């Protein structure tokens, strides 16, 4: 099991870029950006 880390805007951006390239995980992409925005405050 991987360790838990906070979702950072940089990590969310990486996830978004990967999802855009693959065309998959669009729902996860939006959730990750939302979480990063909340945690970044």
N, CA, C and O atoms as a GROMACS GRO file, in nm:
protein
  164
    1UNK      N    1   0.085  -0.118   0.000
    1UNK     CA    2   0.000   0.000   0.000
    1UNK      C    3   0.090   0.124   0.000
    1UNK      O    4   0.190   0.128   0.071
    2UNK      N    5   0.054   0.221  -0.078
    2UNK     CA    6   0.134   0.343  -0.084
    2UNK      C    7   0.100   0.434   0.032
    2UNK      O    8  -0.008   0.428   0.090
    3UNK      N    9   0.196   0.520   0.064
    3UNK     CA   10   0.171   0.614   0.174
    3UNK      C   11   0.079   0.726   0.126
    3UNK      O   12   0.076   0.759   0.008
    4UNK      N   13   0.006   0.783   0.220
    4UNK     CA   14  -0.086   0.891   0.185
    4UNK      C   15  -0.010   1.023   0.185
    4UNK      O   16   0.066   1.054   0.277
    5UNK      N   17  -0.032   1.100   0.082
    5UNK     CA   18   0.025   1.234   0.073
    5UNK      C   19  -0.085   1.328   0.028
    5UNK      O   20  -0.184   1.286  -0.032
    6UNK      N   21  -0.067   1.454   0.057
    6UNK     CA   22  -0.165   1.554   0.017
    6UNK      C   23  -0.160   1.576  -0.134
    6UNK      O   24  -0.054   1.564  -0.196
    7UNK      N   25  -0.273   1.608  -0.190
    7UNK     CA   26  -0.280   1.640  -0.332
    7UNK      C   27  -0.236   1.785  -0.348
    7UNK      O   28  -0.300   1.876  -0.296
    8UNK      N   29  -0.128   1.805  -0.420
    8UNK     CA   30  -0.078   1.940  -0.444
    8UNK      C   31  -0.121   1.985  -0.583
    8UNK      O   32  -0.153   1.903  -0.668
    9UNK      N   33  -0.122   2.115  -0.604
    9UNK     CA   34  -0.156   2.163  -0.739
    9UNK      C   35  -0.062   2.106  -0.846
    9UNK      O   36  -0.105   2.080  -0.958
   10UNK      N   37   0.064   2.087  -0.811
   10UNK     CA   38   0.160   2.031  -0.907
   10UNK      C   39   0.124   1.887  -0.942
   10UNK      O   40   0.129   1.847  -1.059
   11UNK      N   41   0.087   1.809  -0.840
   11UNK     CA   42   0.048   1.670  -0.864
   11UNK      C   43  -0.080   1.664  -0.946
   11UNK      O   44  -0.092   1.582  -1.037
   12UNK      N   45  -0.175   1.751  -0.915
   12UNK     CA   46  -0.300   1.754  -0.990
   12UNK      C   47  -0.276   1.790  -1.136
   12UNK      O   48  -0.341   1.736  -1.226
   13UNK      N   49  -0.183   1.880  -1.158
   13UNK     CA   50  -0.150   1.919  -1.295
   13UNK      C   51  -0.090   1.802  -1.372
   13UNK      O   52  -0.119   1.782  -1.489
   14UNK      N   53  -0.005   1.725  -1.305
   14UNK     CA   54   0.055   1.605  -1.365
   14UNK      C   55  -0.053   1.504  -1.403
   14UNK      O   56  -0.050   1.446  -1.511
   15UNK      N   57  -0.149   1.484  -1.312
   15UNK     CA   58  -0.259   1.390  -1.337
   15UNK      C   59  -0.343   1.438  -1.455
   15UNK      O   60  -0.383   1.359  -1.540
   16UNK      N   61  -0.370   1.569  -1.458
   16UNK     CA   62  -0.451   1.624  -1.566
   16UNK      C   63  -0.382   1.605  -1.700
   16UNK      O   64  -0.446   1.570  -1.799
   17UNK      N   65  -0.253   1.628  -1.704
   17UNK     CA   66  -0.178   1.613  -1.829
   17UNK      C   67  -0.181   1.468  -1.876
   17UNK      O   68  -0.199   1.441  -1.995
   18UNK      N   69  -0.164   1.374  -1.784
   18UNK     CA   70  -0.166   1.232  -1.820
   18UNK      C   71  -0.304   1.191  -1.869
   18UNK      O   72  -0.316   1.115  -1.965
   19UNK      N   73  -0.408   1.241  -1.804
   19UNK     CA   74  -0.545   1.209  -1.845
   19UNK      C   75  -0.575   1.267  -1.982
   19UNK      O   76  -0.644   1.204  -2.063
   20UNK      N   77  -0.525   1.386  -2.009
   20UNK     CA   78  -0.546   1.448  -2.140
   20UNK      C   79  -0.478   1.369  -2.251
   20UNK      O   80  -0.532   1.353  -2.360
   21UNK      N   81  -0.357   1.319  -2.222
   21UNK     CA   82  -0.284   1.242  -2.323
   21UNK      C   83  -0.353   1.108  -2.352
   21UNK      O   84  -0.360   1.064  -2.467
   22UNK      N   85  -0.404   1.045  -2.246
   22UNK     CA   86  -0.463   0.912  -2.263
   22UNK      C   87  -0.610   0.918  -2.305
   22UNK      O   88  -0.661   0.824  -2.365
   23UNK      N   89  -0.677   1.028  -2.273
   23UNK     CA   90  -0.820   1.039  -2.303
   23UNK      C   91  -0.906   0.964  -2.203
   23UNK      O   92  -1.028   0.954  -2.220
   24UNK      N   93  -0.844   0.912  -2.098
   24UNK     CA   94  -0.917   0.837  -1.996
   24UNK      C   95  -0.910   0.911  -1.863
   24UNK      O   96  -0.839   1.011  -1.850
   25UNK      N   97  -0.983   0.861  -1.766
   25UNK     CA   98  -0.981   0.915  -1.629
   25UNK      C   99  -1.023   1.061  -1.621
   25UNK      O  100  -0.971   1.136  -1.538
   26UNK      N  101  -1.116   1.102  -1.705
   26UNK     CA  102  -1.159   1.241  -1.704
   26UNK      C  103  -1.226   1.279  -1.572
   26UNK      O  104  -1.208   1.391  -1.524
   27UNK      N  105  -1.301   1.188  -1.512
   27UNK     CA  106  -1.366   1.217  -1.384
   27UNK      C  107  -1.262   1.231  -1.274
   27UNK      O  108  -1.273   1.319  -1.189
   28UNK      N  109  -1.162   1.144  -1.275
   28UNK     CA  110  -1.057   1.153  -1.174
   28UNK      C  111  -0.979   1.282  -1.189
   28UNK      O  112  -0.937   1.342  -1.090
   29UNK      N  113  -0.960   1.325  -1.311
   29UNK     CA  114  -0.888   1.449  -1.338
   29UNK      C  115  -0.957   1.566  -1.269
   29UNK      O  116  -0.892   1.647  -1.203
   30UNK      N  117  -1.088   1.576  -1.283
   30UNK     CA  118  -1.160   1.688  -1.222
   30UNK      C  119  -1.160   1.678  -1.070
   30UNK      O  120  -1.152   1.779  -1.001
   31UNK      N  121  -1.170   1.556  -1.018
   31UNK     CA  122  -1.167   1.539  -0.872
   31UNK      C  123  -1.031   1.578  -0.815
   31UNK      O  124  -1.023   1.639  -0.709
   32UNK      N  125  -0.924   1.542  -0.884
   32UNK     CA  126  -0.791   1.575  -0.834
   32UNK      C  127  -0.768   1.726  -0.834
   32UNK      O  128  -0.708   1.779  -0.741
   33UNK      N  129  -0.814   1.794  -0.937
   33UNK     CA  130  -0.799   1.939  -0.942
   33UNK      C  131  -0.879   2.006  -0.832
   33UNK      O  132  -0.833   2.103  -0.771
   34UNK      N  133  -0.999   1.955  -0.806
   34UNK     CA  134  -1.083   2.010  -0.700
   34UNK      C  135  -1.019   1.992  -0.564
   34UNK      O  136  -1.017   2.084  -0.482
   35UNK      N  137  -0.966   1.873  -0.539
   35UNK     CA  138  -0.902   1.845  -0.411
   35UNK      C  139  -0.778   1.931  -0.392
   35UNK      O  140  -0.757   1.985  -0.284
   36UNK      N  141  -0.698   1.946  -0.495
   36UNK     CA  142  -0.578   2.028  -0.485
   36UNK      C  143  -0.614   2.174  -0.457
   36UNK      O  144  -0.546   2.241  -0.381
   37UNK      N  145  -0.721   2.222  -0.518
   37UNK     CA  146  -0.764   2.359  -0.496
   37UNK      C  147  -0.807   2.380  -0.351
   37UNK      O  148  -0.777   2.484  -0.292
   38UNK      N  149  -0.876   2.283  -0.295
   38UNK     CA  150  -0.921   2.294  -0.156
   38UNK      C  151  -0.803   2.287  -0.060
   38UNK      O  152  -0.799   2.363   0.038
   39UNK      N  153  -0.709   2.198  -0.085
   39UNK     CA  154  -0.594   2.180   0.004
   39UNK      C  155  -0.493   2.292  -0.012
   39UNK      O  156  -0.415   2.318   0.080
   40UNK      N  157  -0.493   2.359  -0.125
   40UNK     CA  158  -0.398   2.465  -0.150
   40UNK      C  159  -0.428   2.595  -0.079
   40UNK      O  160  -0.346   2.687  -0.078
   41UNK      N  161  -0.545   2.603  -0.019
   41UNK     CA  162  -0.586   2.727   0.049
   41UNK      C  163  -0.517   2.743   0.182
   41UNK      O  164  -0.540   2.842   0.252
   0.00000   0.00000   0.00000
